[in-house]
Amino acid sequence: MKILLDNNLPKVKISNTETVHCSLYNFQKKTDEGLFLACKYEKIDALMTKDKDFDDLVNLFNPPPKIIRLTCGNLSKKDLQTYVDSKNVEILAFLKSDNNLLIS
């Protein structure tokens, strides 16, 4: 499974996935809709973000990508990695589920 990290997130790793940052694809300047559709085109399974606008986009355009929306606030890279590590089982289960949106 491939997860793309939105531009507003530091580069972290999610165990048992291929985790890439949007800067790898030069997606930093895309609109939310443009980013969602680019993920679909690139066959990215999920987008991890803090942006609530993607909640609506996943319902409008349907996955892929699924949306993993973080509600943890601003964290350092180290603290975000710890947070994501603590949610790993939940994230992996979500990726295998029929659900389109995980708010965590």
Beta strands, then each sheet from edge to edge (+ up, - down):
strand 1: 2-5
strand 2: 18-21
strand 3: 46-49
strand 4: 66-69
strand 5: 101-103
sheet 1: 2+ 1+ 3+ 4+ 5+
end
